[in-house]
Amino acid sequence: QTLTEWTQESSTPLRNFAVCSDTDVGKKRKKNVDDDLVRTFVHELQYPATTDAASLARHVEKLHDDHHMTVVYATYHSIGVVRDAQHEHGLGAFDLIVCDEAHRTTGAKFEGEDESLFVRVHDADYVRARKRLYMTATPRIYGDVAKATAERDEVELCSMDDEALYGPQLHLITFSEAVKRGLLVDYKVVVLAIEEAHVSRRIQQLLKDPDNQLRVDDASKIIGCWKALSKYGLEESLADDVEPMKRAVAFCQVIEASLGAKTHKVSSKNIASMFQAVVEAYRESADPDEALPLLRCEAEHVDGSMTASEKEEKIAWLKADAPAAEAPVAQHGTSPIKAFSDPATCRVLTNVRCLSEGVDVPALDAVLFLTPRNSQIDVVQSVGRVMRKAPGKTRGYVILPVVIPAGVEPHEALNDNQTYKVVWQVLQALRAHDDRF
């Protein structure tokens, strides 16, 4: 993605080289004449993606000239290749190293132990450059207690307020300023409480099916997300933005559920495969006097083990408009089901962590947190996905489905920290990074 953006936006001709283990990067995709999606083509790379230090140094030297800027795009995990190209094969020092997602370069350095690949970028001898620029939306700064503990234990702590390591702050733009200047859209947090017993009654047949691993807790979260994506019951508070959402990213706990595990964990693959089936089962069992949304949901799963082209296809699917759906019956018994001018379809891409950073889908309407997130950085990075501007977009949404256990009154569940853990964690993370809290 960085390579594509630089190639498109640069006013200076570039010589591009990629250093990463995924040789799929830079390969030409099949081109559809009706497809205007942004792609990374082979001509944008002067040499295929590599992890061979000698080859990198040789081709940079061969193709470097005074009319182009040579740019090497490398992952933090591949920093050793760049180091070897400089130290062992004569690659020159860079004029500038840009450390994107710089919060990843923080942490502890223990004497006598190998440094983290992310921390090594600070070492001016390890990778040689005249200047370094650190960029992040979520700076990580350690508190006084952590710093005192590190000093006592003789551990070097990389904290982004350390000017000796990171240099002085060059520029800061807050969430509020970015929204005020129209660089980002604002966001709204939507918390939906769903009673487990109510959902369980409605989808009994689906829960009994031995061919799926669906749990009533998962199904309840799906229904909560579906209602929020439909903006069901939110018409008054969202009077300026009542149309159903079209694109969402869902964050789950694990990629696949483990058979026989002692504790159930929300599986990204399972949520994707069962999302629309749960919605249909729930809607089919509606009471005669119950008005429900018509919103259809298509769901796909993506994870970090996929190749660059596989991930690109998933992102392209999310960006694309869903084909028009056939209109479902607009009556249920004697009561009309809530409908818009056309039956809407929302696309949901499920994952665990791989969509937290570096994914640019400006038209994304919502992020769904189906489980608590232990990392404040992950939460804020994820919320940043829905704040991108897009034509016709009013705001982004952060959707938090909360399942009320059977036998517990909703007002009593407020006293249960575990039930509302996802809410407290997300709000605390936003408070730490959004200056308006």
Steps between C-alpha positions, in 0.01 A plus 500: 500500500780744584672419172177563308430831675856628452497406134168675440566815703870570438588791273854358479566192282571200725714187486310260726639193680309281748666302777261243646444125500174514301612471138137560399562871560535684171374220278259601231135413561243400242352822367127540450403770249225613739733499799638835613622377837846610610749222424874455544643392165837346424623812317483692829777278635841519335577154640270232650456500879800332659671398823838455327733775629760456225237515228343812653833686519596395147175612339477829692854584386426396142177699463579810708528826302474876547149524356317266739464470875590150618249374757533172689176381664577257781311337784644523850534121489730532196728767648786249517503477119550876471774487764684221317468684167677799657760325715591209275413603144571872475151652498543867591346688792146629452422871505184429700340207678124537554380287792126461447280367783783617725325390820621152406861614551450553874580247772784366709856415395665246731876483527638173367181413311413543134306818439150498360498548123285808557747657746801446272389779269629752759859375467682745271771244429268204443320682217683810381317821411548875533156554655210304646134604504259325739127515419201360690139578585542334839823603678605259773648672804594312816404633842731592787457163672605306188797731446613469863472121484702491176770721653518284812532182294752664263268455203494752215141607436402643162226754570381752244553797733876428504644775278847347512357197318203630300602864459276801561133495402476638148122525462188402697141499384231391747182307423290810567710722273495244219120476523461879524719551192305240303793262471306225682134433572387468860400169657221380729514208743189277491450254787220244449390269779352171373326250727646154442176322592303701243737410215523136612122456470498650152771285340459163674521295180821668390660443841411130485675448165804273567675626186577844643691613808261785574449599862206705621744768620641533147152508348391770744798717403419450131142617557622800699739595219229451235258728682770764547606478134133548409480793747198323643354701788756776448294722271454780754864522610626468140242721332759638257631156397230231497592292194632150581875450496669337201849400616635382834805328647448260792774419753485153655709304751647214296516397135353154557322347797689218675299182536482384860639825641411572864391856424312618195668766287330700228628369165536731201437219251193383691349848525553555126349168398192528725422874494219509243359160604451630854336819371260302278407256777435788738291694249294196397391447860383860548176561688209622283512848653880535490653740247850388403764632259536358149879537495688206349856432610774334295802396704855390413805416711861620460814422701873562499589161355352596163720627218502865395276425201252305713477785750469750216206304359325508839556876534379553142186300582437721803554820301270395215126564503297188571272391213135596540313249713156366419240669716380274781129489582410837644229363728526271800156395615303824513795723588732664246869424540716812511628571149698757306459591132706194402593198711851585614799268527787548743835329448684390815867395495597305812855471638699480822770768466619531141260785415591714803776690320590608150166425330341788313130456418366857519137393450513270804196574719570303816737292708346224711673380816363154578746440783703718741830637366796499736697756300392864509716557192305233306169659598594852393665378179180307421278800570722698265380273217147651516610864527624515140308743278286373213232660279167518683646371826373679812684309772651164589361260761657287771256218578522309827248215539452401865332167578287487815522143642180303543333565836666839549306825476661757263532761777667243726753414228640852529655394829682210332840622383550189286178549302586859412878449483516575127321832558727615783816401309401677178390817680820509709709461185316782325532718808879450498539617139203728421550845653122561513436238771 
